[in-house]
Amino acid sequence: MKKTKSVLLSIILAIALAFMVGCTSSAYDIAVKNGYMGTEEQWLASLNGADGTDGSDLTINSIYAEAVENGYEGDFFDFLDEYLTLEHSPDRSNIINKCMRSAMLVQCQFTKRSHGLTQGEEFGQQGSGVIYSINKEQGSAYIITNYHVVYSSNSDTQTHVSDEISVTPYGGSAISVSYIGGSAQYDIAVLKAQNDYFSSALPIAANLSDSDVIVGQASIAIGNPAGNGLSATQGIISVDSETIVMEGIEDSSSYVSMRVMRIDAAVNSGNSGGGLFNAAGELIGIVNAKSSDTSIENMAYAIPSSIASAVADNIIKNNGNFNKGTVGITITTTNSKGYLDENGHIRIAETVIISQVSGAASGLLQATDVVKAITVYGETITVTRMFHLTDPILRTLPGDSVTITVERNGQTLDITVVCG
């Protein structure tokens, strides 16, 4: 009876392995391909637990060791990728439907500035948005979008921001909203809605991811491409963090640098301001641009949620004005290197060093200090990338205190700085 059970277990394992490689060859065929010399019966028998425990001692590590013994030359991660990766696209419909509940179509109406005897004429532009926070009892919500969605240099308003903005949920009707504030530098704007819709069960605020993105992870973009209504596309994170240079929103003769993530999900005009989500349905970014080079395909960009949420929080706390605190340091990085984390994901680590000190940090921090962590509003963030330091500072207002942990002459020091 025990022998029969062992053989059945081996057969089940063989079937499972064959399924994992896409059913193009049997698990025995794979073993032969990698140097196994015995018969199929001998191979099946070799899968039995060494102590006769019906294979309960069989692990992925022992399977890999057996493959190496029989001629496999790749490392452990090559083995996982080659033989144990399911070749099918996961069904993310439930996750996408959840993300859609926080998505908004954004419509802005403008009147053109009059020139001489020419009367101003109406024009509009569309984009996307995502519910950042919601108060069901009050029927209100804050919505994040891109600043360039609500701004037009041709507008006759004093700030050139639309004074007639509406949002529309998936399958719903237009809802008038108020412009709270925005930042042209970071391309983020905050809108506020007050409507019974936000007291209903359908709308939800997006859940923010609390971890750095990983190259290759899923990215789901939900927006309003070509102004044709809310829709979803998906791809992967192509680059986890990079800097691009863009034409200034308020001054087209100037240029600004922005930290973004690069994605290959389909993005078109109208996606701007829409949410970018991971496979868990967490908000990881706000879509804001795509390559305009006609020779380049599938290259779009999103503002990381750590920046978007920090700027939004700053605007909300500061009554519509973006006015971040300044610490008074210039930083640089050295010793950048890639490494594998505990899950086998490739990461980047770099040493963040203070190169210049001025303003609020004078007499407290020093050039050559190595930054190890920053604490903002009671939350401590370990600094292994430059943006781990710069992003949290966006949340601060002048007068707020931050604590920066540095290494100096072999000592670890916690330095508190009152932001200027």
Order of alpha helices (4+ residues) and beta strands (2+ residues): alpha-alpha-alpha-alpha-alpha-alpha-beta-beta-beta-alpha-beta-beta-beta-beta-beta-beta-beta-beta-beta-beta-alpha-beta-beta-beta-beta-alpha-beta-beta
